């Protein structure tokens, strides 16, 4: 069950799932403008997407604990595979918004199962490293996905990319079907809300969830607006280059921060990583004055986002398990 081949297939399927996820975050805001929407609506569709996903995780998270990781894993993969078809046929802002609500099911389901499965496969004392590997797969997806998608769109249009996304999603489902997951023995008298409240009562959990929420808010804002912002204030031909450097920096952070958090403790690593994330966001403010700061900002925010999420998720897992 815990063979290297099983882990490799899981990571390969996850890579394809999150290519579609990250591309949707960066491509759909300008696509909505093409449909005649406003910049406010462009940000709104991502906000509705994430809010729906957060609410649905109260269902899919406990489900992954009670019924095992496989069901939400496959549900998430299927939704991400089929959502590009809905984007393709969306002819109005409202239709695209409904499609994003549907896609939020995939995010809630897959995130609830994916990181938990990576932690399940980790030997004792190696949770940070294994979650670092998992985060590296996600970072590779953001490294490859947005820049490739924007290139295809510039050359062939949105329709060709949505078709390619459907094919990518199909392969992700085929890869994840044979993945073996640990059997789950549900405890009696547990449910979605009782499981959630029992976790919240654990010391420091509320604080960690708050940090995760703030980091995710910064991450979501970057993914939603940075492409539009770069296009407006610079002459950069392919704004997806931001995510190439962002992804490379994230790969470095996932390898080093996972090791450092296991060795020195989560609390000592969390503070400096959050400061790096803040610095990267501040640098973006000066982008209109000098376009070269795009690289500086992408590197800092890449390290900050990947490192922060890894530290706080690993810390949360360690508290819940122990």
DOVOBA-457724 format. One record per residue (C-alpha): x, y, z. Coordinates in Angstrom, 2 decimals, decimal comma. Example, Ala and Ser with C-alpha at 12.3 -4.5 7.8 and 13.67 -1.06 7.14 Angstrom:
<pts>
X|Y|Z
12,30|-4,50|7,80
13,67|-1,06|7,14
</pts>
This chain:
<pts>
X|Y|Z
0,00|0,00|0,00
2,81|2,39|0,87
5,07|1,47|-2,09
7,07|4,08|-3,93
5,07|3,30|-7,06
1,78|4,03|-5,28
3,19|7,33|-4,02
4,55|8,25|-7,46
1,18|7,59|-9,15
-0,60|9,66|-6,48
1,82|12,55|-7,00
1,50|12,34|-10,81
-2,29|12,48|-10,61
-2,10|15,35|-8,13
0,22|17,25|-10,47
-2,32|17,10|-13,30
-5,25|18,00|-11,03
-3,49|21,12|-9,78
-2,39|22,22|-13,22
-6,09|22,72|-13,95
-6,61|24,34|-10,56
-3,84|26,93|-10,77
-4,51|27,71|-14,41
-8,17|28,41|-13,63
-7,13|30,94|-10,98
-4,87|32,84|-13,35
-6,75|32,45|-16,66
-10,37|32,97|-15,63
-10,00|36,58|-14,36
-8,91|37,89|-17,80
-11,35|35,45|-19,47
-14,18|37,04|-17,51
-13,08|40,43|-18,86
-13,33|38,92|-22,36
-16,94|37,96|-21,56
-17,68|41,61|-20,79
-17,25|41,51|-17,02
-15,58|44,10|-14,81
-12,43|43,86|-12,70
-14,64|43,69|-9,61
-16,50|40,68|-11,05
-13,16|39,18|-12,03
-12,10|39,17|-8,39
-15,57|38,20|-7,18
-15,62|34,88|-9,05
-12,42|33,76|-7,30
-13,77|34,96|-3,94
-16,99|32,99|-4,39
-14,93|29,98|-5,48
-12,76|29,99|-2,36
-15,60|30,75|0,04
-17,64|27,85|-1,35
-14,63|25,55|-1,07
-14,04|26,57|2,56
-17,67|25,81|3,48
-17,62|22,47|1,66
-14,46|21,39|3,47
-16,54|21,14|6,65
-18,22|18,23|4,87
-15,38|16,68|2,88
-12,77|16,91|5,66
-14,66|14,70|8,13
-15,77|12,50|5,22
-12,12|11,78|4,39
-11,54|10,79|8,01
-14,64|8,58|8,29
-14,82|6,98|4,85
-11,18|7,12|3,78
-9,23|9,31|1,36
-10,17|7,59|-1,90
-13,75|8,88|-2,35
-13,02|12,62|-1,95
-9,81|12,15|-3,95
-11,72|10,83|-6,95
-14,58|13,31|-6,53
-12,11|16,18|-6,57
-10,27|14,84|-9,62
-13,50|14,34|-11,57
-14,78|17,84|-10,82
-11,49|19,45|-11,87
-11,52|17,31|-15,02
-15,04|18,32|-16,04
-15,04|22,00|-14,97
-13,07|23,26|-18,04
-15,95|22,06|-20,23
-18,31|24,33|-18,30
-15,88|27,26|-18,62
-15,73|26,64|-22,37
-19,50|26,89|-22,76
-19,94|29,81|-20,36
-21,25|32,70|-22,44
-21,91|35,13|-19,59
-20,50|36,22|-16,24
-23,31|34,46|-14,34
-22,70|31,15|-16,13
-18,98|31,36|-15,35
-19,78|32,11|-11,70
-21,97|28,98|-11,47
-19,19|26,95|-13,08
-16,76|28,19|-10,44
-19,13|27,15|-7,66
-19,17|23,68|-9,20
-15,36|23,65|-9,40
-15,18|24,55|-5,69
-16,49|21,05|-4,93
-13,32|19,69|-6,47
-11,03|21,92|-4,42
-12,80|21,10|-1,15
-12,76|17,37|-1,83
-9,21|17,05|-3,15
-7,52|19,25|-0,56
-9,29|17,37|2,23
-7,94|14,05|0,97
-4,64|14,92|-0,72
-2,64|16,45|2,11
-4,10|13,90|4,57
-2,96|11,02|2,35
0,54|12,50|2,09
0,65|12,67|5,90
-0,68|9,08|6,16
2,24|7,85|4,06
4,85|9,71|6,11
7,04|7,77|8,59
7,03|9,03|12,17
8,95|12,28|12,49
9,00|12,86|8,74
5,63|14,55|8,27
7,16|17,89|7,29
9,40|16,30|4,65
6,59|14,26|3,08
4,23|17,21|3,06
7,10|19,12|1,50
7,18|16,56|-1,33
3,42|16,95|-1,71
3,72|20,73|-1,75
6,48|20,41|-4,36
4,05|18,63|-6,66
1,63|21,53|-6,26
4,43|24,01|-6,85
5,50|22,20|-10,03
1,92|22,55|-11,22
1,98|26,31|-10,76
5,45|26,45|-12,33
4,27|24,67|-15,49
0,55|25,45|-15,72
-0,11|29,22|-15,88
2,78|30,14|-18,20
1,94|27,26|-20,56
-1,76|28,11|-20,53
-1,16|31,79|-21,28
1,12|30,83|-24,17
-1,52|28,49|-25,63
-4,22|31,13|-25,19
-2,10|33,78|-26,89
-1,48|31,43|-29,82
-4,77|29,51|-30,11
-7,37|31,13|-27,88
-9,24|30,14|-24,73
-11,21|27,35|-26,40
-8,10|25,34|-27,25
-6,82|25,64|-23,70
-10,12|24,48|-22,19
-10,05|21,46|-24,51
-6,51|20,68|-23,42
-7,60|21,06|-19,78
-10,31|18,44|-20,32
-7,69|16,01|-21,63
-5,35|16,75|-18,71
-8,23|16,17|-16,29
-9,10|12,85|-17,89
-5,53|11,60|-17,46
-5,53|12,70|-13,81
-8,63|10,58|-13,13
-7,08|7,55|-14,85
-3,92|7,90|-12,78
-5,73|8,26|-9,45
-8,15|5,34|-9,91
-5,59|2,64|-8,91
-4,06|4,63|-6,02
-4,26|2,65|-2,76
-5,20|4,49|0,41
-5,21|3,36|4,06
-8,39|1,80|5,38
-10,33|4,02|7,72
-12,12|2,77|10,81
-14,70|5,42|11,74
-15,25|6,14|15,41
-18,76|5,80|16,77
-20,78|8,93|17,38
-18,74|11,15|15,11
-20,00|13,48|12,45
-18,95|16,43|10,38
-19,60|19,06|13,04
-18,55|17,05|16,08
-15,25|16,14|14,38
-14,64|19,76|13,48
-15,36|21,11|16,96
-13,16|18,47|18,59
-10,23|19,58|16,42
-10,84|23,28|17,10
-10,62|22,63|20,86
-7,00|21,47|20,51
-4,60|24,19|21,82
-3,09|26,47|19,13
-5,36|25,14|16,35
-7,37|28,38|16,08
-4,16|30,41|15,85
-2,73|28,17|13,13
-5,98|28,21|11,15
-5,93|32,01|11,31
-2,40|32,10|9,88
-3,41|29,65|7,15
-6,41|31,83|6,29
-4,27|34,99|6,07
-1,64|33,27|3,95
-4,33|31,84|1,68
-5,91|35,30|1,35
-2,60|36,72|0,17
-2,11|33,74|-2,15
-5,58|34,10|-3,62
-5,11|37,81|-4,23
-1,87|37,13|-6,11
-3,41|34,44|-8,28
-6,47|36,55|-9,01
-5,01|39,96|-9,77
-1,29|39,67|-10,53
-1,78|38,79|-14,22
-4,12|41,76|-14,75
-1,84|44,04|-12,69
1,32|43,10|-14,60
-0,47|43,60|-17,91
-1,65|47,07|-16,87
1,57|48,49|-15,38
4,32|46,81|-17,45
5,08|45,87|-21,04
5,79|42,21|-20,17
4,45|40,07|-23,04
3,67|36,94|-20,99
2,74|37,79|-17,37
2,79|34,06|-16,64
6,55|34,44|-16,19
5,74|35,65|-12,67
4,52|32,17|-11,81
7,60|30,52|-13,30
9,88|32,27|-10,80
7,17|31,93|-8,13
7,13|28,16|-8,68
10,93|27,79|-8,69
11,15|29,66|-5,40
8,34|27,51|-4,00
10,24|24,33|-4,90
13,23|25,57|-2,96
11,04|26,53|-0,01
9,26|23,17|0,11
12,55|21,30|0,31
14,27|23,53|2,87
11,36|24,66|5,04
10,07|21,12|5,54
13,50|20,05|6,78
13,95|23,14|8,95
10,51|22,81|10,57
11,15|19,15|11,45
14,55|20,00|12,94
14,00|23,35|14,68
10,25|23,37|15,27
7,37|25,02|13,50
7,18|28,13|15,67
10,78|29,19|15,00
10,40|28,85|11,23
6,93|30,38|10,82
7,80|34,00|11,71
10,65|34,56|9,21
8,69|32,89|6,41
5,69|35,19|6,97
8,03|38,21|6,85
9,38|37,05|3,48
5,82|36,77|2,14
5,01|40,29|3,32
8,15|41,69|1,70
7,24|40,08|-1,62
3,80|41,69|-1,60
5,29|45,10|-0,77
7,71|44,89|-3,70
4,75|44,56|-6,08
3,75|48,12|-5,18
6,90|49,44|-6,87
6,46|47,38|-10,04
5,20|50,35|-12,14
8,52|52,13|-11,48
10,72|49,19|-12,51
9,41|46,06|-14,25
12,46|44,03|-13,17
11,05|43,96|-9,63
8,59|41,37|-10,95
11,29|38,73|-10,51
12,13|39,88|-6,97
8,49|39,85|-5,94
7,81|36,46|-7,51
10,79|34,87|-5,74
9,91|36,34|-2,34
6,20|35,54|-2,56
6,98|32,06|-3,91
9,13|31,30|-0,88
6,67|32,98|1,49
3,51|31,27|0,26
4,95|27,77|-0,14
6,94|27,94|3,08
4,11|29,39|5,18
1,49|26,90|4,04
3,90|24,00|4,53
4,85|25,08|8,06
1,31|25,72|9,23
-0,21|22,61|7,63
2,58|20,41|9,05
2,12|22,03|12,46
-1,63|21,44|12,29
-1,20|17,80|11,31
1,29|17,25|14,14
-1,12|18,73|16,70
-4,07|16,64|15,49
-2,14|13,37|15,28
-0,53|13,76|18,67
</pts>
